[in-house]
Amino acid sequence: MGEKTVAITGASGLLGTYLSKYLTSEGYKVRAITRNPKTPDEIFWNPDEGELNPADLKGVDILINYGGEPLTAKRWNAEQKA
């Protein structure tokens, strides 16, 4: 079956960091989708401008979206939870 590649938005956040480490330890290749790529394996994405090159997702088998509001930034109220 070969090595699977997982792309993750929010890879540098609380959940994304742990998931990335776990997946890597299980033999997956992990690629972060980020606004500020620092390595060639990271994929540039600017959601505010709708910028994402579909060719950058070539070879990605699984996409996980952990992007959004940080879980630990503040106490979540009912509106945020909705």
C-alpha positions as CSV (number, residue, x, y, z in Angstrom):
1,M,0.0,0.0,0.0
2,G,2.9,2.4,0.6
3,E,3.3,5.5,2.7
4,K,0.2,7.6,3.1
5,T,0.5,11.4,3.0
6,V,-1.7,13.5,5.3
7,A,-2.1,17.3,4.9
8,I,-3.3,19.2,8.0
9,T,-4.6,22.7,8.4
10,G,-4.0,23.9,12.0
11,A,-1.0,21.6,12.2
12,S,0.8,24.0,14.5
13,G,-2.1,24.3,16.9
14,L,-2.7,22.2,20.1
15,L,-4.5,19.3,18.4
16,G,-2.6,19.5,15.1
17,T,0.8,19.3,16.8
18,Y,0.0,16.1,18.7
19,L,-1.8,14.6,15.7
20,S,1.2,15.3,13.5
21,K,3.6,13.7,15.9
22,Y,1.4,10.6,16.3
23,L,0.8,10.2,12.5
24,T,4.6,10.5,11.9
25,S,5.3,7.9,14.5
26,E,2.8,5.6,12.8
27,G,4.6,5.9,9.4
28,Y,2.5,8.6,7.7
29,K,4.1,11.6,5.9
30,V,2.6,14.8,7.3
31,R,2.4,18.0,5.4
32,A,1.2,21.2,7.1
33,I,-1.1,23.6,5.2
34,T,-0.1,27.0,6.4
35,R,-0.2,30.7,5.7
36,N,3.6,30.9,6.3
37,P,5.4,27.9,4.9
38,K,8.9,27.4,6.2
39,T,9.9,24.2,4.5
40,P,9.3,22.8,1.0
41,D,7.0,20.1,2.5
42,E,4.6,22.8,3.8
43,I,1.7,23.9,1.6
44,F,0.8,27.6,1.2
45,W,-2.8,28.5,1.9
46,N,-4.4,31.9,2.3
47,P,-8.0,31.3,3.2
48,D,-8.8,35.0,3.3
49,E,-8.0,35.4,-0.4
50,G,-9.0,31.9,-1.5
51,E,-5.4,31.1,-2.4
52,L,-4.5,27.4,-2.6
53,N,-2.7,25.8,-5.5
54,P,-4.5,22.4,-6.2
55,A,-1.2,21.0,-7.6
56,D,0.3,21.4,-4.1
57,L,-2.2,18.7,-2.9
58,K,-0.9,16.2,-5.4
59,G,0.0,13.0,-3.6
60,V,-2.1,13.9,-0.5
61,D,-4.2,10.9,0.5
62,I,-5.9,12.4,3.6
63,L,-6.8,16.0,4.4
64,I,-7.6,17.0,8.0
65,N,-9.0,20.5,8.7
66,Y,-8.0,21.7,12.2
67,G,-8.0,25.3,11.1
68,G,-10.1,27.8,13.1
69,E,-10.2,29.5,16.4
70,P,-7.6,28.2,18.9
71,L,-9.1,26.0,21.6
72,T,-7.1,27.5,24.4
73,A,-7.3,31.2,23.5
74,K,-10.2,31.9,25.9
75,R,-13.2,30.3,27.6
76,W,-15.7,29.3,25.0
77,N,-19.2,30.7,25.3
78,A,-22.4,29.2,23.7
79,E,-22.0,31.4,20.6
80,Q,-18.5,30.2,19.9
81,K,-19.5,26.6,20.5
82,A,-22.3,26.9,17.9
